Amino acid sequence: MTEQHSEVEEVEILDAATEEEVVDAVLEEAVDETAELKAQLAEAEEKLLRNQAEMQNMKTRLAKEQAQSLKYANQKLATDVLPAIDNLERALQVEADDAAAQQIKTGVDMVLKTLVDAMAAHEIVAVGEVGGAFDPNHHQAIQSVPADDDHPADTIAQVLQKGYLLKDRVIRPAMVAVYN
């Protein structure tokens, strides 16, 4: 019976060892699976954060573009109206010989003032005045005139065509002659 008992003990020891190996294998597999799931979770969380940041950047960019669009919404209209203003200013330079021509000139002047006031109400202003400082951001030098004691260098000698700004954006640079 001792022999049988020792065989039973051996079988129990083997069963216990096998059971322990099985438990270890299952446990190791569970640990590996948990580690893999944690890695997938971390990757998904990182992807989520990147997507959230990208969405926030997109919202910010769209808001900025919309603000720019609203700020400069009148630019197209202004560029379309500028030639009419130029023509009205040229019409006022013509000499009026009789009373009828003078009345027409007065009417043209009133229309021009109305247009200029409407443009100013929408923050569209003329740039480029004789004697003013030359600014390459707002003026385009078409010709140069020699400077003298009365006219310092880098000042505007003549305005050939007025320039216009919409808020802080140049719609059309002033065409000027500059003392140098």
Contacts in CASP RR format, 6 or more apart in sequence:
PFRMAT RR
TARGET T0000
AUTHOR 0000-0000-0000
METHOD contacts of the structure
MODEL  1
MTEQHSEVEEVEILDAATEEEVVDAVLEEAVDETAELKAQLAEAEEKLLR
NQAEMQNMKTRLAKEQAQSLKYANQKLATDVLPAIDNLERALQVEADDAA
AQQIKTGVDMVLKTLVDAMAAHEIVAVGEVGGAFDPNHHQAIQSVPADDD
HPADTIAQVLQKGYLLKDRVIRPAMVAVYN
71 167 0 8 1.000
72 166 0 8 1.000
72 167 0 8 1.000
72 169 0 8 1.000
74 122 0 8 1.000
74 124 0 8 1.000
74 166 0 8 1.000
75 166 0 8 1.000
75 169 0 8 1.000
75 171 0 8 1.000
78 119 0 8 1.000
78 122 0 8 1.000
78 124 0 8 1.000
78 164 0 8 1.000
78 166 0 8 1.000
78 171 0 8 1.000
79 171 0 8 1.000
79 172 0 8 1.000
81 115 0 8 1.000
81 119 0 8 1.000
82 164 0 8 1.000
82 171 0 8 1.000
82 172 0 8 1.000
84 115 0 8 1.000
85 112 0 8 1.000
85 115 0 8 1.000
85 116 0 8 1.000
85 119 0 8 1.000
86 161 0 8 1.000
86 162 0 8 1.000
88 108 0 8 1.000
88 111 0 8 1.000
88 112 0 8 1.000
88 115 0 8 1.000
89 112 0 8 1.000
89 162 0 8 1.000
91 105 0 8 1.000
91 108 0 8 1.000
92 105 0 8 1.000
92 108 0 8 1.000
92 109 0 8 1.000
92 112 0 8 1.000
94 105 0 8 1.000
96 102 0 8 1.000
96 104 0 8 1.000
96 105 0 8 1.000
116 126 0 8 1.000
119 125 0 8 1.000
119 164 0 8 1.000
122 166 0 8 1.000
123 166 0 8 1.000
123 167 0 8 1.000
124 164 0 8 1.000
124 165 0 8 1.000
124 166 0 8 1.000
124 171 0 8 1.000
125 164 0 8 1.000
125 165 0 8 1.000
126 162 0 8 1.000
126 163 0 8 1.000
126 164 0 8 1.000
126 174 0 8 1.000
127 138 0 8 1.000
127 139 0 8 1.000
127 162 0 8 1.000
127 163 0 8 1.000
127 164 0 8 1.000
127 165 0 8 1.000
127 170 0 8 1.000
127 173 0 8 1.000
127 174 0 8 1.000
128 138 0 8 1.000
128 139 0 8 1.000
128 156 0 8 1.000
128 159 0 8 1.000
128 162 0 8 1.000
128 163 0 8 1.000
128 174 0 8 1.000
128 176 0 8 1.000
129 156 0 8 1.000
129 159 0 8 1.000
130 156 0 8 1.000
130 157 0 8 1.000
130 158 0 8 1.000
130 159 0 8 1.000
131 151 0 8 1.000
131 155 0 8 1.000
131 156 0 8 1.000
131 157 0 8 1.000
132 155 0 8 1.000
132 156 0 8 1.000
133 154 0 8 1.000
133 155 0 8 1.000
133 156 0 8 1.000
134 141 0 8 1.000
134 154 0 8 1.000
134 155 0 8 1.000
134 156 0 8 1.000
134 176 0 8 1.000
134 178 0 8 1.000
137 170 0 8 1.000
138 163 0 8 1.000
138 165 0 8 1.000
138 170 0 8 1.000
138 173 0 8 1.000
138 174 0 8 1.000
139 156 0 8 1.000
139 163 0 8 1.000
139 173 0 8 1.000
139 174 0 8 1.000
139 175 0 8 1.000
139 176 0 8 1.000
139 178 0 8 1.000
140 173 0 8 1.000
140 174 0 8 1.000
140 175 0 8 1.000
140 176 0 8 1.000
141 176 0 8 1.000
141 177 0 8 1.000
141 178 0 8 1.000
142 160 0 8 1.000
142 175 0 8 1.000
142 176 0 8 1.000
142 177 0 8 1.000
143 177 0 8 1.000
143 178 0 8 1.000
144 177 0 8 1.000
144 178 0 8 1.000
144 179 0 8 1.000
144 180 0 8 1.000
145 151 0 8 1.000
145 157 0 8 1.000
145 158 0 8 1.000
145 177 0 8 1.000
145 178 0 8 1.000
145 179 0 8 1.000
145 180 0 8 1.000
146 179 0 8 1.000
146 180 0 8 1.000
147 153 0 8 1.000
147 155 0 8 1.000
147 179 0 8 1.000
147 180 0 8 1.000
148 179 0 8 1.000
151 157 0 8 1.000
151 179 0 8 1.000
152 179 0 8 1.000
153 179 0 8 1.000
153 180 0 8 1.000
154 178 0 8 1.000
154 179 0 8 1.000
154 180 0 8 1.000
155 178 0 8 1.000
155 179 0 8 1.000
156 174 0 8 1.000
156 176 0 8 1.000
156 177 0 8 1.000
156 178 0 8 1.000
156 179 0 8 1.000
157 176 0 8 1.000
157 177 0 8 1.000
157 178 0 8 1.000
157 179 0 8 1.000
158 176 0 8 1.000
158 177 0 8 1.000
159 174 0 8 1.000
159 175 0 8 1.000
159 176 0 8 1.000
160 175 0 8 1.000
160 176 0 8 1.000
160 177 0 8 1.000
161 172 0 8 1.000
161 174 0 8 1.000
161 175 0 8 1.000
162 174 0 8 1.000
163 170 0 8 1.000
163 171 0 8 1.000
163 172 0 8 1.000
163 173 0 8 1.000
163 174 0 8 1.000
163 175 0 8 1.000
164 170 0 8 1.000
164 171 0 8 1.000
164 172 0 8 1.000
165 171 0 8 1.000
END
